[in-house]
Amino acid sequence: MNRRLNKMIWSAWEEVAKHAGRAYVAGPELADAVRTCRRLSGLGFGGTICFWNIESDSAEQVVDAYTCALAVMANEKLNCYLSIKLPSLNYDWALLRKVLEQARRTNTLIHFDSLEHEAADRTFSMIAEAARGYPHLGCTLPGRWMRSVADADIAVDLGLHVRVVKGQWPDPNGRDLNTHEGYLRVIDRLAGRARFVAVATHDPELGRAALKRLRGAGTPCALELLYGLPVKQALKAARELEVPVCVYVPFGHGWLPYSLSQARHNPRVFWWVFRDLITGRSLLHSKNRPHDIPPSVDENRSCSSISHG
């Protein structure tokens, strides 16, 4: 009886989460992400492609999605790089090697997304191992984690491209930092030292402050935005400081942020689903969608320095 009930709950959650998460993806197929990135490229923007799988997808299916994305990016000559999620590969070295081998053929950056705090040690361990054989790698550092300042040192030592985010998941040690302060602490640690830094935020004031510090230290940088969220105000900072802009474009089912297993540990997931169902993420249909940005905004800027080492 309990098993049947759990199955029913899981099925219901999957359908609700898929619906709520549609706003965050270009579409279910790789072709949807490619079309979006073509439009972005035409407007002078770079792209970050990532496959958002559902938990029933096998690790082999995820690898196929990653390698196909790399092949298409190369064939299309898209100004993009690939973001991957190691938990979706079950931290399997053989599978990661397949992705890196495909990336090596076109010298494409492979970026490791940040997920829950407990995944960080294992992720950085695999990044360090991968860096021995392939130099074009990146990592994500959440500003709200205490450990991110030390992780910034690791990223610098490994020569990684770094994306700094506010962070979705809290620090389990109970020392969750003020979002802005923590973010800028990580930026300051990277400034003047990192190979490249992507400032991933839609907060215009935070983005402007971070980009100014990086530019002042002579660190190559870009603004990175998430598909489906408003961009107009954030883009002003990029235009003022003349930095490139990238847009993170997921494809797939778009419900990864709402995983039931994550919801068990973080009740806020239930609020996120409710919020996005109610709002319908109408920003997807807004004139501020990245692919509808007027060409006058950073028309001649690209993100090639992110895409390739």
C-alpha positions as CSV (number, residue, x, y, z in Angstrom):
1,M,0.0,0.0,0.0
2,N,2.8,2.4,0.9
3,R,4.7,1.6,-2.2
4,R,1.6,2.3,-4.3
5,L,0.9,5.6,-2.5
6,N,4.5,6.7,-3.0
7,K,4.3,5.9,-6.7
8,M,1.1,7.9,-7.0
9,I,2.7,10.9,-5.2
10,W,5.8,10.7,-7.4
11,S,3.7,10.6,-10.6
12,A,1.7,13.6,-9.5
13,W,4.7,15.6,-8.5
14,E,6.5,14.8,-11.7
15,E,3.6,16.2,-13.8
16,V,3.2,19.3,-11.6
17,A,6.9,20.0,-11.6
18,K,7.3,19.5,-15.3
19,H,4.5,22.1,-15.9
20,A,6.0,24.6,-13.5
21,G,9.5,24.2,-14.9
22,R,8.6,24.8,-18.6
23,A,9.5,28.5,-18.2
24,Y,13.2,27.7,-17.6
25,V,13.8,25.7,-20.8
26,A,13.9,26.5,-24.5
27,G,11.9,23.4,-25.2
28,P,12.1,19.6,-24.7
29,E,14.6,18.9,-27.5
30,L,18.1,19.9,-28.4
31,A,16.8,21.5,-31.5
32,D,14.8,24.0,-29.4
33,A,18.0,25.1,-27.6
34,V,19.9,25.4,-30.9
35,R,17.2,27.6,-32.4
36,T,17.3,29.9,-29.3
37,C,21.1,30.1,-29.4
38,R,21.1,30.9,-33.1
39,R,18.8,33.9,-32.4
40,L,21.1,34.9,-29.5
41,S,24.1,34.7,-31.7
42,G,22.4,36.9,-34.3
43,L,22.0,39.5,-31.6
44,G,25.6,39.3,-30.4
45,F,25.0,37.1,-27.4
46,G,26.8,33.9,-26.4
47,G,25.0,30.9,-25.1
48,T,25.3,28.1,-22.5
49,I,23.5,24.9,-23.4
50,C,22.5,22.4,-20.7
51,F,20.3,19.3,-20.7
52,W,17.9,19.3,-17.8
53,N,17.0,15.6,-17.3
54,I,14.3,14.0,-15.3
55,E,15.2,11.6,-12.6
56,S,14.0,8.6,-14.6
57,D,16.5,9.3,-17.3
58,S,19.5,7.0,-17.2
59,A,23.0,8.4,-16.9
60,E,23.7,7.0,-20.4
61,Q,20.8,9.0,-21.8
62,V,22.2,12.1,-20.2
63,V,25.6,11.5,-21.7
64,D,24.0,11.0,-25.1
65,A,22.3,14.4,-24.7
66,Y,25.6,16.1,-23.7
67,T,27.6,14.6,-26.6
68,C,24.9,15.3,-29.1
69,A,24.8,18.9,-27.9
70,L,28.6,19.2,-28.4
71,A,28.4,17.8,-31.9
72,V,25.6,20.1,-32.9
73,M,27.3,23.2,-31.4
74,A,30.4,22.4,-33.5
75,N,28.5,21.8,-36.7
76,E,26.5,24.9,-36.2
77,K,29.6,26.9,-35.2
78,L,27.5,28.3,-32.3
79,N,29.1,30.7,-29.8
80,C,28.3,28.4,-26.9
81,Y,29.7,26.1,-24.3
82,L,28.2,23.1,-22.5
83,S,27.1,22.9,-18.8
84,I,26.8,19.5,-17.2
85,K,25.6,18.1,-13.9
86,L,27.7,15.3,-12.4
87,P,25.0,13.8,-10.3
88,S,23.1,13.1,-13.5
89,L,26.0,11.0,-14.6
90,N,26.1,9.2,-11.3
91,Y,29.7,10.6,-10.9
92,D,30.7,7.9,-13.4
93,W,34.2,8.5,-14.7
94,A,33.7,6.5,-17.8
95,L,30.7,8.5,-18.8
96,L,32.4,11.8,-18.0
97,R,35.3,10.7,-20.2
98,K,33.0,10.3,-23.1
99,V,31.8,13.9,-22.7
100,L,35.4,15.2,-22.5
101,E,36.5,13.2,-25.5
102,Q,33.7,14.8,-27.6
103,A,34.6,18.3,-26.2
104,R,38.3,17.8,-27.1
105,R,37.5,17.4,-30.8
106,T,36.3,21.0,-30.9
107,N,38.1,22.5,-27.9
108,T,34.7,23.4,-26.3
109,L,34.5,24.5,-22.7
110,I,32.8,22.0,-20.3
111,H,31.3,23.7,-17.3
112,F,30.3,21.9,-14.1
113,D,27.1,23.2,-12.6
114,S,26.7,23.6,-8.8
115,L,23.9,21.7,-7.1
116,E,23.4,20.8,-3.5
117,H,26.2,21.6,-1.0
118,E,26.9,17.9,-0.3
119,A,27.8,17.4,-4.0
120,A,30.5,20.0,-4.0
121,D,33.5,17.9,-2.7
122,R,32.9,15.1,-5.1
123,T,32.4,17.6,-8.0
124,F,35.6,19.4,-7.3
125,S,37.5,16.1,-7.0
126,M,36.3,15.0,-10.4
127,I,37.0,18.4,-11.9
128,A,40.6,18.3,-10.6
129,E,41.0,14.8,-12.1
130,A,39.5,15.9,-15.4
131,A,41.8,19.0,-15.6
132,R,44.8,16.7,-15.8
133,G,43.7,15.6,-19.3
134,Y,41.5,18.5,-20.5
135,P,42.2,22.1,-19.7
136,H,39.0,23.8,-20.9
137,L,36.8,23.4,-17.8
138,G,34.6,25.6,-15.7
139,C,32.9,25.5,-12.3
140,T,30.1,27.3,-10.5
141,L,30.5,29.0,-7.1
142,P,27.5,30.0,-5.0
143,G,28.0,33.2,-3.1
144,R,25.9,32.1,-0.1
145,W,28.2,29.2,0.8
146,M,31.1,29.8,3.2
147,R,33.2,27.3,1.4
148,S,33.1,29.2,-1.9
149,V,35.9,31.5,-1.1
150,A,38.2,28.5,-0.6
151,D,36.8,26.8,-3.7
152,A,37.7,30.0,-5.6
153,D,41.3,29.4,-4.8
154,I,41.0,25.8,-6.1
155,A,39.4,27.2,-9.3
156,V,42.2,29.6,-9.8
157,D,44.9,26.9,-9.2
158,L,43.2,24.7,-11.7
159,G,42.8,27.5,-14.3
160,L,39.0,27.1,-14.5
161,H,36.5,29.4,-15.9
162,V,34.2,30.4,-13.0
163,R,30.5,31.2,-12.9
164,V,29.4,33.0,-9.7
165,V,25.8,32.6,-8.7
166,K,23.8,33.7,-5.7
167,G,23.0,30.0,-5.0
168,Q,19.8,28.1,-4.8
169,W,20.7,25.8,-1.9
170,P,21.6,27.1,1.6
171,D,24.8,26.3,3.5
172,P,23.9,23.3,5.6
173,N,26.4,24.4,8.3
174,G,24.0,27.1,9.3
175,R,26.3,29.9,8.3
176,D,24.3,31.0,5.2
177,L,25.9,34.3,4.1
178,N,24.1,37.5,3.1
179,T,23.5,37.0,-0.6
180,H,25.1,40.2,-1.8
181,E,28.0,40.1,0.7
182,G,28.8,36.5,0.0
183,Y,28.6,37.0,-3.8
184,L,31.0,39.9,-3.7
185,R,33.4,38.0,-1.4
186,V,33.8,35.4,-4.0
187,I,34.2,38.0,-6.8
188,D,36.9,39.7,-4.8
189,R,38.7,36.4,-4.3
190,L,38.7,35.8,-8.1
191,A,39.4,39.3,-9.2
192,G,42.9,39.7,-10.7
193,R,43.5,35.9,-10.4
194,A,40.9,33.9,-12.3
195,R,41.1,32.9,-15.9
196,F,37.6,34.1,-16.6
197,V,34.5,34.9,-14.5
198,A,30.9,34.8,-15.6
199,V,28.7,37.1,-13.3
200,A,25.5,35.2,-13.3
201,T,22.8,37.4,-11.8
202,H,19.7,39.4,-12.9
203,D,20.2,41.8,-10.1
204,P,21.4,44.9,-11.9
205,E,23.2,46.5,-8.9
206,L,24.9,43.3,-7.9
207,G,25.9,42.6,-11.4
208,R,27.3,46.1,-11.9
209,A,29.3,45.9,-8.7
210,A,30.7,42.5,-9.5
211,L,31.6,43.4,-13.1
212,K,33.3,46.7,-12.0
213,R,35.5,44.8,-9.5
214,L,36.5,42.3,-12.1
215,R,37.2,44.9,-14.8
216,G,39.1,47.0,-12.4
217,A,41.4,44.0,-11.6
218,G,41.8,43.2,-15.3
219,T,40.0,39.9,-15.1
220,P,38.2,38.8,-18.3
221,C,34.5,38.6,-17.5
222,A,30.9,38.5,-18.8
223,L,27.4,38.8,-17.6
224,E,25.4,35.5,-17.8
225,L,21.6,35.5,-17.7
226,L,19.1,32.7,-17.3
227,Y,16.7,32.0,-20.1
228,G,13.1,32.9,-19.2
229,L,13.9,35.7,-16.7
230,P,13.7,39.5,-17.4
231,V,16.9,40.9,-18.7
232,K,16.4,44.6,-19.5
233,Q,17.8,46.1,-16.2
234,A,20.6,43.6,-15.9
235,L,21.7,44.3,-19.5
236,K,22.2,48.0,-18.7
237,A,25.2,47.2,-16.5
238,A,26.7,45.0,-19.3
239,R,26.2,47.8,-21.8
240,E,27.7,50.5,-19.5
241,L,30.8,48.4,-18.8
242,E,31.1,47.0,-22.3
243,V,31.3,43.3,-21.3
244,P,30.0,40.3,-23.2
245,V,26.7,38.7,-22.4
246,C,25.8,35.0,-22.4
247,V,22.4,33.4,-21.8
248,Y,22.1,30.0,-20.1
249,V,19.7,28.0,-22.3
250,P,18.5,24.7,-20.9
251,F,16.6,22.1,-22.9
252,G,14.7,19.0,-21.7
253,H,11.9,18.8,-19.2
254,G,12.8,21.7,-17.0
255,W,11.8,20.2,-13.6
256,L,15.2,19.6,-12.2
257,P,14.9,22.5,-9.7
258,Y,11.8,20.8,-8.3
259,S,13.2,17.3,-7.7
260,L,11.1,15.5,-5.1
261,S,14.2,14.2,-3.4
262,Q,15.4,17.8,-3.0
263,A,12.0,18.8,-1.8
264,R,12.2,16.4,1.1
265,H,15.3,18.2,2.3
266,N,14.3,21.7,1.4
267,P,10.5,22.6,1.9
268,R,11.0,25.8,-0.1
269,V,10.9,23.7,-3.3
270,F,7.2,23.3,-2.7
271,W,6.9,27.1,-2.6
272,W,8.9,27.4,-5.8
273,V,6.5,25.1,-7.7
274,F,3.5,26.9,-6.3
275,R,4.9,30.3,-7.3
276,D,5.8,29.3,-10.8
277,L,2.5,27.5,-11.4
278,I,0.5,30.6,-10.2
279,T,2.6,33.1,-12.2
280,G,2.9,30.9,-15.2
281,R,6.4,32.4,-15.6
282,S,4.8,34.9,-18.0
283,L,8.2,36.4,-18.5
284,L,8.7,33.8,-21.2
285,H,6.3,35.8,-23.3
286,S,7.7,39.1,-22.4
287,K,9.4,41.5,-24.8
288,N,12.4,41.2,-22.5
289,R,13.1,37.6,-23.4
290,P,16.8,37.3,-24.4
291,H,16.0,36.4,-28.1
292,D,13.8,39.4,-28.5
293,I,16.3,42.0,-27.2
294,P,16.7,44.9,-29.7
295,P,20.0,44.5,-31.7
296,S,21.2,47.8,-30.4
297,V,22.0,46.2,-27.1
298,D,25.6,44.9,-27.2
299,E,25.0,44.0,-30.9
300,N,28.7,43.4,-31.6
301,R,29.7,41.8,-28.4
302,S,30.1,38.0,-28.1
303,C,31.1,35.5,-25.5
304,S,33.8,33.6,-27.4
305,S,36.2,34.0,-24.5
306,I,33.9,31.8,-22.5
307,S,33.2,29.2,-25.2
308,H,36.8,28.3,-25.8
309,G,40.0,28.4,-23.9
